[in-house]
Amino acid sequence: MKPPKATLQLPYETMQAYGQKVIEAISTHHHAQQERKPVATGSREEMDQLFLETIPENPSNPFEVLQEVLDHVMVKSTIVSHPKAFSFVPGPSNFIGAMGDTLASGFNIFSGGWAVSPAAAELEIVTMNWLLQLFGFPVKKGGGIFTSGGSMANLTAVVMARQLKCGDDFSKAVIYLSDQAHSSNIKAIRILGFHKEQIRIIPTDQEFRFGVNKLKNAIAKDRLEGWQPFCLIATAGTTNTGTVDPLEALAKLCKQENLWYHIDGAYGGAAILGKEGKHLLKGIQKADSLTVDPHKWFYQPYEIGCLLVRNHRWLKHTFTEKPEYLRDVEGNPSEINFYDHGVELTRRFRALKFYMSIKTFGLKEFRKAVDYNMQLAEAVEARLRKSSCWEVISPATLAVINFRYNPIGKSYSEKQLDAINQYISKKVVASREALLVTTLLNKQVVLRMCLINPRTTMQDVEDTLRLCETFAKNKTA
Ligand SMILES: Cc1ncc(COP(=O)(O)O)c(C=O)c1O
């Protein structure tokens, strides 16, 4: 009896027509997304009503499925690359990057081992070398790996730091980070099995920077108590305020204390492209490992993060396993198998979108975009300072600014101010006109704008502030 045959293929003409519709939708989105409202909301009940169904045993018309997705799924997601998406870390992607990703998926390129995809591995090496150079890391000896994002890059770094500094016994190992470090670092530390007692969260100073003196005291005390300090995680561009820790001073301390020096530059690393950013990030080249996150301020579509290391052998030493089924693909030592540099064996071809975007636009265009973002944030700060109703809580730093509604001449309590600013954010988001949420700084509720979209204009910010002012006045009237 013949087995039933299923090829999961479409006729060539259908694929072409289908592909055209997909590209048409993507290019229209890139061209006209600013005409839509950036915020999408939906309760679980509403989403269930739209999408919940049992698994379909029978086929559907491919064009109908596509249209359904375009009409209902894509529009029910917040547009993180919208000029008025100011919150979290926006995702101001670019079209070439999106097309690169489409190619990577379309050809389903395995980016794990050299033997399977030598060109993909080479492009990852080339793109990585560009980054090593940009950040002042040794290009010949250094290396790295593209990951799904900053969280995975931080996890990869802590695995490596633990392996190289502690080996298998990490029962007395202690790791240091500031109270402004991104939560992904704590997550990484917890995933790796460290106990609470092995994590030191050092309070930051008034400007949200790592308190070096407090850190020195903590290390000294830990040594006296028999702990083994092994790693420090600094931040180059905190998520809350864009603050850069004192990178040079921390490098010196790590050297003195023989600590692994990891810098989380997932948010702020890309500022290296700009004039002012390069100055602010002085000392970043002294890290043992550095997380950068191209799907943030390098304008790439999700997912691409990156871990850079001073010595590529560290990654290989940490992550190499030699199962029998991979014995035929080892290759020679210069041919990197990226599955030996990180957690994943099967990996998508992440380097492609980054490589194509940089080649197409040229680095100059990226530099201009980063400079523009920094200047826009500074212009927003100046605008807020001139207004009688806004108070700047944390000045424009690496394109992030925090502020709150606190009009001159009114004496609201801290509790009232928190309520007003929370209300403003809630109303703005509910209006769907802009994505502007709050954060907490020194226990105050503040509005936070992250201005890394090169297509955001001062007018976009102005419109949003006006909207905020209207809501604030309604609330306080
Ligand atoms: C400083 C910092 N580190 C790490 C991360 C995590 O990166 P990802 O969301 O790409 O996993 C973020 C995300 O916002 C971040 O701002």
The ligand as a MOL file (V3000), in Angstrom:
LIG
                    3D

  0  0  0     0  0            999 V3000
M  V30 BEGIN CTAB
M  V30 COUNTS 16 16 0 0 0
M  V30 BEGIN ATOM
M  V30 1 C 19.9260 47.3240 29.8070 0
M  V30 2 C 19.1490 46.1650 29.2630 0
M  V30 3 N 19.6650 44.9300 29.3660 0
M  V30 4 C 19.0260 43.8470 28.8920 0
M  V30 5 C 17.7970 43.9610 28.2970 0
M  V30 6 C 17.0910 42.7260 27.7890 0
M  V30 7 O 17.1720 42.6970 26.4070 0
M  V30 8 P 16.1240 41.8440 25.5140 0
M  V30 9 O 14.8000 42.4530 25.7750 0
M  V30 10 O 16.6400 42.0520 24.1360 0
M  V30 11 O 16.2160 40.4340 25.9690 0
M  V30 12 C 17.2090 45.2290 28.1730 0
M  V30 13 C 15.8750 45.3830 27.5620 0
M  V30 14 O 15.2660 46.4160 27.5800 0
M  V30 15 C 17.9040 46.3610 28.6510 0
M  V30 16 O 17.3910 47.5950 28.5640 0
M  V30 END ATOM
M  V30 BEGIN BOND
M  V30 1 1 1 2
M  V30 2 1 2 3
M  V30 3 2 2 15
M  V30 4 2 3 4
M  V30 5 1 4 5
M  V30 6 1 5 6
M  V30 7 2 5 12
M  V30 8 1 6 7
M  V30 9 1 7 8
M  V30 10 2 8 9
M  V30 11 1 8 10
M  V30 12 1 8 11
M  V30 13 1 12 13
M  V30 14 1 12 15
M  V30 15 2 13 14
M  V30 16 1 15 16
M  V30 END BOND
M  V30 END CTAB
M  END
